[in-house]
Amino acid sequence: MRPRLCSSWACPPCVSAARVLPEPFERPADFELAGFWARWSAEFEASRPRLQVRLAASPGALDAFPEVFGPAARSVLEAAEPPGQDGWRVVTLSFEHERAAVHRLAGFGNQVEVLDSPSVRAGLLATAREILAAARAQAETPGAPALPEGYCDR
């Protein structure tokens, strides 16, 4: 997979070199940095791709959301559906793309269930199978620890 090309002149991965020019630069007298930065930041945020993923999350997963997703978790939790009898709540998370969603959600294991975004659900299943295959291969290595009781790779 090739990296996504950014459209930002200030994208650190896209800046490969810089040099000091001999002539001085003066900011225009009517330039207001705070206003420029606020507008530029809002435009940048609006231009980022978004993938909405609807999922059910266990109480334990919900408790971890602030640590995993940062300040954005607050609004997600506030907008969550009321908990079911099992304490699980349905939430909608926003990711830049499918790969980001799969990588961020895989760490929750069976504590989240993707309800909407079939591609993310399929990506999580593929990731789980890859993890299980790697664990099986490692366990078959001489001297490796045995797999846990009840291990299954299906």
Backbone bond lengths (Angstrom), bond angles and torsions (degrees), N, CA, C in turn:
res aa  C-N    CA-C-N  psi(-1)  N-CA   C-N-CA  omega(-1)  CA-C   N-CA-C  phi
1 M - - - 1.440 - - 1.531 108.57 -
2 R 1.306 116.01 129.54 1.462 119.95 178.47 1.516 109.51 -83.18
3 P 1.329 117.35 146.24 1.462 118.71 177.86 1.519 110.38 -65.27
4 R 1.321 115.23 148.38 1.456 121.58 177.59 1.524 108.68 -68.18
5 L 1.319 115.68 135.63 1.459 119.08 176.36 1.518 108.64 -78.86
6 C 1.304 116.42 134.01 1.454 118.83 179.97 1.521 109.49 -93.85
7 S 1.312 114.36 159.22 1.457 119.34 179.46 1.520 110.92 -106.67
8 S 1.297 116.99 10.17 1.451 121.19 -175.88 1.516 111.32 -98.51
9 W 1.296 116.41 131.66 1.466 120.40 175.97 1.522 110.77 -70.66
10 A 1.331 116.73 -15.82 1.464 120.07 -176.21 1.527 112.81 -105.54
11 C 1.311 117.08 14.36 1.462 120.52 -178.93 1.523 108.96 -72.94
12 P 1.341 119.39 111.93 1.466 120.88 -175.81 1.524 114.97 -52.48
13 P 1.355 120.73 -41.42 1.461 117.64 179.88 1.533 113.20 -65.08
14 C 1.341 116.91 -20.90 1.459 120.32 -177.52 1.532 112.33 -88.39
15 V 1.313 117.80 -15.41 1.453 121.15 179.68 1.523 107.45 -86.57
16 S 1.331 116.32 115.40 1.465 118.95 -177.36 1.529 112.57 -104.82
17 A 1.333 116.80 -18.71 1.461 118.98 179.88 1.524 109.44 -161.75
18 A 1.312 114.90 158.28 1.459 121.68 176.04 1.525 107.82 -148.51
19 R 1.312 115.64 152.31 1.457 118.29 176.39 1.526 109.05 -145.52
20 V 1.310 115.97 151.83 1.457 122.48 179.37 1.524 107.60 -83.23
21 L 1.324 115.38 128.70 1.462 120.32 178.35 1.527 109.45 -89.39
22 P 1.299 117.03 149.05 1.472 119.32 -178.06 1.529 112.87 -69.93
23 E 1.335 118.03 -31.24 1.460 118.80 -178.04 1.531 110.84 -83.43
24 P 1.323 117.48 141.65 1.464 120.94 -178.45 1.534 110.82 -73.95
25 F 1.308 114.45 160.04 1.456 121.10 177.05 1.517 107.96 -120.48
26 E 1.302 115.31 135.27 1.457 119.66 175.69 1.516 108.47 -122.72
27 R 1.312 114.51 130.46 1.455 120.76 178.38 1.530 108.39 -68.68
28 P 1.331 117.41 140.35 1.474 119.23 176.54 1.533 110.70 -56.70
29 A 1.301 116.66 144.52 1.465 121.64 -175.81 1.521 112.29 -59.54
30 D 1.326 118.13 -32.72 1.462 120.63 -177.13 1.542 113.07 -90.93
31 F 1.339 116.93 7.56 1.466 120.62 -179.23 1.519 109.88 -78.28
32 E 1.327 116.35 128.42 1.459 121.19 -179.38 1.522 107.12 -118.86
33 L 1.330 116.50 105.47 1.454 122.73 -172.16 1.528 112.84 -58.49
34 A 1.332 118.34 -46.84 1.464 121.07 -177.11 1.530 110.84 -59.95
35 G 1.309 117.24 -43.72 1.466 121.20 179.03 1.519 111.73 -66.29
36 F 1.341 115.82 -43.30 1.458 119.95 177.62 1.527 110.37 -59.67
37 W 1.328 117.05 -47.13 1.455 121.00 -177.31 1.533 110.98 -63.53
38 A 1.330 117.44 -40.39 1.469 120.78 179.11 1.530 110.37 -62.98
39 R 1.336 117.05 -44.89 1.475 120.34 179.27 1.521 111.11 -65.62
40 W 1.331 116.18 -46.16 1.460 120.32 -177.96 1.525 110.41 -62.55
41 S 1.331 117.43 -44.03 1.465 121.56 -179.66 1.526 111.06 -62.71
42 A 1.337 117.18 -42.35 1.469 120.68 179.13 1.528 110.47 -63.95
43 E 1.327 117.08 -42.50 1.468 120.81 178.47 1.531 110.44 -64.23
44 F 1.314 116.61 -41.47 1.456 120.53 179.32 1.525 110.61 -62.21
45 E 1.330 117.21 -48.77 1.466 120.78 179.51 1.523 111.06 -59.56
46 A 1.335 116.83 -41.49 1.466 120.43 -179.30 1.524 111.86 -67.72
47 S 1.323 117.93 -26.13 1.463 120.92 -177.05 1.525 113.34 -85.33
48 R 1.325 117.43 -12.56 1.467 120.08 -177.87 1.519 110.33 -70.76
49 P 1.336 117.19 140.62 1.464 119.04 177.64 1.523 110.38 -65.85
50 R 1.312 116.26 149.89 1.457 121.34 -178.71 1.523 109.80 -133.25
51 L 1.300 115.20 136.30 1.454 122.41 175.26 1.523 106.59 -126.97
52 Q 1.313 116.48 117.31 1.457 121.29 178.63 1.524 108.85 -87.05
53 V 1.331 116.48 130.46 1.457 122.10 178.89 1.525 107.64 -125.21
54 R 1.326 114.95 119.65 1.466 121.18 177.96 1.515 107.32 -96.00
55 L 1.338 116.29 129.53 1.457 119.64 -177.63 1.518 111.57 -148.09
56 A 1.318 114.77 160.17 1.463 121.63 172.37 1.526 105.97 -99.19
57 A 1.329 115.77 136.82 1.465 120.60 -177.12 1.520 109.90 -129.95
58 S 1.334 114.77 138.97 1.466 121.39 178.77 1.531 109.84 -71.80
59 P 1.323 117.04 163.66 1.469 119.27 175.69 1.532 112.26 -56.15
60 G 1.334 117.61 -39.51 1.465 120.31 178.40 1.514 112.66 -63.71
61 A 1.328 116.60 -41.39 1.459 120.08 177.42 1.526 110.32 -64.61
62 L 1.321 116.01 -44.24 1.471 120.00 179.68 1.524 111.11 -59.86
63 D 1.328 116.69 -38.30 1.469 120.33 177.79 1.522 111.57 -63.04
64 A 1.335 116.76 -30.83 1.466 120.67 -178.58 1.524 113.02 -85.47
65 F 1.317 118.70 -14.03 1.465 121.18 -176.41 1.530 113.38 -53.07
66 P 1.341 120.07 -46.86 1.469 118.60 -179.50 1.528 113.15 -58.62
67 E 1.312 117.16 -37.40 1.462 120.17 179.53 1.530 111.17 -72.06
68 V 1.322 116.39 -40.18 1.468 120.72 -176.25 1.526 112.12 -79.53
69 F 1.331 117.29 -42.35 1.466 121.05 -173.27 1.519 114.13 -105.35
70 G 1.321 117.85 -2.56 1.451 120.99 175.63 1.518 113.06 72.23
71 P 1.335 116.53 -155.57 1.466 121.62 -175.41 1.532 114.12 -58.57
72 A 1.331 117.45 -26.70 1.466 120.28 -179.99 1.526 111.87 -63.51
73 A 1.324 117.44 -20.93 1.465 121.02 -178.44 1.524 111.62 -62.84
74 R 1.308 116.99 -31.69 1.472 119.89 -177.36 1.524 111.09 -58.45
75 S 1.335 117.39 -50.58 1.464 119.68 -178.36 1.524 111.17 -68.31
76 V 1.337 117.69 -32.98 1.465 121.35 177.14 1.523 109.64 -63.03
77 L 1.322 116.81 -46.39 1.461 120.84 -179.01 1.525 111.76 -68.01
78 E 1.331 116.95 -36.31 1.463 120.24 178.11 1.522 111.59 -65.63
79 A 1.342 116.61 -33.45 1.463 121.29 -178.45 1.532 112.72 -88.35
80 A 1.326 117.94 -3.77 1.463 121.71 -176.98 1.521 111.21 -64.38
81 E 1.327 114.47 149.55 1.458 119.95 174.33 1.524 108.77 -66.34
82 P 1.328 117.33 156.67 1.474 119.30 177.81 1.534 110.43 -59.13
83 P 1.318 117.04 151.39 1.474 119.11 -178.75 1.525 111.87 -66.84
84 G 1.337 114.17 147.36 1.459 119.98 173.48 1.519 108.85 -79.13
85 Q 1.325 116.66 -176.57 1.469 120.83 -179.60 1.521 111.83 -61.21
86 D 1.325 116.74 -27.11 1.468 120.80 179.79 1.529 112.61 -87.12
87 G 1.348 116.99 -0.04 1.463 121.28 179.38 1.516 113.66 87.66
88 W 1.326 117.64 -8.08 1.466 121.06 179.43 1.523 108.97 -72.79
89 R 1.337 115.52 145.62 1.465 121.16 179.02 1.523 108.77 -126.86
90 V 1.324 115.02 148.11 1.460 120.86 176.44 1.521 108.18 -92.84
91 V 1.329 115.36 127.14 1.465 122.01 -178.93 1.521 109.05 -131.34
92 T 1.319 115.41 162.34 1.463 121.29 173.70 1.516 107.78 -120.88
93 L 1.322 115.04 122.18 1.464 121.55 178.15 1.522 109.17 -108.44
94 S 1.315 116.08 152.27 1.452 122.06 179.71 1.528 109.11 -115.01
95 F 1.327 116.11 131.37 1.456 122.56 179.12 1.517 108.95 -128.24
96 E 1.321 116.22 159.22 1.458 119.50 178.69 1.515 111.71 -71.01
97 H 1.318 117.47 -32.91 1.464 120.45 -179.50 1.526 109.36 -163.29
98 E 1.328 115.34 171.17 1.460 121.76 -176.08 1.523 112.89 -58.16
99 R 1.316 116.70 -44.06 1.468 119.82 -178.11 1.530 111.41 -61.25
100 A 1.327 116.57 -40.11 1.467 120.27 177.60 1.524 110.30 -63.61
101 A 1.328 117.11 -41.70 1.460 120.66 179.60 1.523 110.61 -62.06
102 V 1.332 116.85 -46.75 1.466 120.73 -178.79 1.525 110.56 -62.06
103 H 1.313 117.11 -46.48 1.468 120.25 -178.37 1.522 111.85 -64.43
104 R 1.315 117.44 -41.57 1.471 119.72 -178.22 1.520 112.00 -71.78
105 L 1.342 117.08 -36.53 1.458 120.21 -176.08 1.529 113.15 -83.24
106 A 1.322 118.23 -24.80 1.466 121.15 -177.51 1.528 111.63 -58.57
107 G 1.304 117.19 -33.24 1.461 120.90 -179.21 1.521 113.59 -66.06
108 F 1.314 117.25 -16.41 1.462 120.36 179.06 1.531 112.07 -83.54
109 G 1.329 117.22 -9.23 1.464 120.39 178.67 1.511 111.92 55.03
110 N 1.336 115.60 -131.10 1.467 119.77 -177.72 1.525 112.84 -85.33
111 Q 1.315 117.80 14.67 1.461 121.76 179.84 1.527 113.00 -89.90
112 V 1.340 116.74 -2.98 1.463 121.74 173.45 1.519 108.54 -134.97
113 E 1.325 115.86 149.57 1.459 122.03 174.76 1.522 107.59 -132.31
114 V 1.326 116.80 118.47 1.455 121.03 179.53 1.521 108.68 -73.26
115 L 1.335 115.71 123.35 1.459 121.68 -179.56 1.528 111.29 -97.16
116 D 1.317 115.41 -35.77 1.460 118.46 -179.17 1.516 110.39 -141.13
117 S 1.215 113.66 123.64 1.447 133.39 178.23 1.527 104.65 129.90
118 P 1.332 114.42 80.91 1.465 119.16 -178.34 1.526 113.09 -53.91
119 S 1.327 117.70 -33.37 1.462 119.50 -178.53 1.528 110.98 -69.43
120 V 1.326 117.91 -35.78 1.468 120.66 177.54 1.521 109.35 -71.10
121 R 1.314 116.67 -40.80 1.472 120.38 177.49 1.531 110.09 -59.26
122 A 1.339 116.67 -45.89 1.471 121.02 178.52 1.528 110.74 -64.53
123 G 1.327 117.31 -38.49 1.461 120.97 178.40 1.514 112.12 -64.19
124 L 1.334 116.75 -39.19 1.473 120.27 177.42 1.523 110.75 -66.40
125 L 1.319 117.18 -40.29 1.462 120.58 178.16 1.530 110.27 -63.06
126 A 1.319 116.80 -44.50 1.470 120.40 178.59 1.526 110.76 -62.78
127 T 1.324 117.45 -41.65 1.465 121.24 178.69 1.517 110.73 -63.34
128 A 1.327 117.52 -43.18 1.468 121.06 178.98 1.524 110.34 -61.57
129 R 1.319 116.48 -41.76 1.472 119.40 178.90 1.532 110.97 -64.38
130 E 1.320 116.90 -39.27 1.473 120.59 178.51 1.528 110.75 -63.99
131 I 1.315 116.53 -41.50 1.466 120.35 179.28 1.530 110.06 -64.39
132 L 1.327 116.33 -44.85 1.461 119.65 179.69 1.526 111.74 -64.55
133 A 1.324 117.94 -40.36 1.469 120.69 178.27 1.525 110.68 -63.81
134 A 1.313 116.90 -40.46 1.469 120.14 178.50 1.529 110.68 -65.47
135 A 1.329 116.45 -40.02 1.469 119.83 178.83 1.526 110.48 -65.28
136 R 1.343 116.15 -40.53 1.462 119.72 178.82 1.522 110.41 -63.74
137 A 1.328 117.09 -44.97 1.472 121.16 -179.93 1.521 110.57 -62.41
138 Q 1.322 116.14 -41.30 1.469 119.59 179.47 1.526 110.84 -65.66
139 A 1.332 116.34 -39.30 1.473 120.03 -178.75 1.525 111.41 -68.04
140 E 1.328 117.43 -25.18 1.461 120.92 179.85 1.526 112.22 -81.83
141 T 1.335 116.63 -5.42 1.454 121.19 177.96 1.531 108.56 -74.92
142 P 1.341 117.90 132.72 1.473 119.44 -179.98 1.533 111.17 -54.99
143 G 1.327 115.05 132.78 1.462 121.10 178.49 1.513 114.03 85.70
144 A 1.349 117.83 -4.00 1.465 120.36 -179.71 1.519 110.13 -76.09
145 P 1.328 118.09 151.85 1.469 119.94 177.57 1.523 110.53 -64.03
146 A 1.315 116.89 152.28 1.462 122.00 179.18 1.521 109.88 -69.46
147 L 1.327 115.61 154.44 1.465 120.86 175.52 1.524 109.33 -69.67
148 P 1.320 117.54 153.09 1.467 120.50 179.73 1.529 111.21 -63.74
149 E 1.306 115.70 154.97 1.466 122.62 175.71 1.529 109.15 -56.17
150 G 1.323 117.78 135.71 1.451 121.79 177.61 1.517 114.36 82.98
151 Y 1.325 117.87 7.68 1.460 121.55 -179.85 1.516 110.12 -60.39
152 C 1.317 117.18 135.05 1.455 122.52 178.61 1.519 107.87 -145.14
153 D 1.325 117.99 137.99 1.464 119.75 -179.54 1.519 112.11 -110.39
154 R 1.300 118.73 25.92 1.472 121.34 177.53 1.490 109.81 -106.90
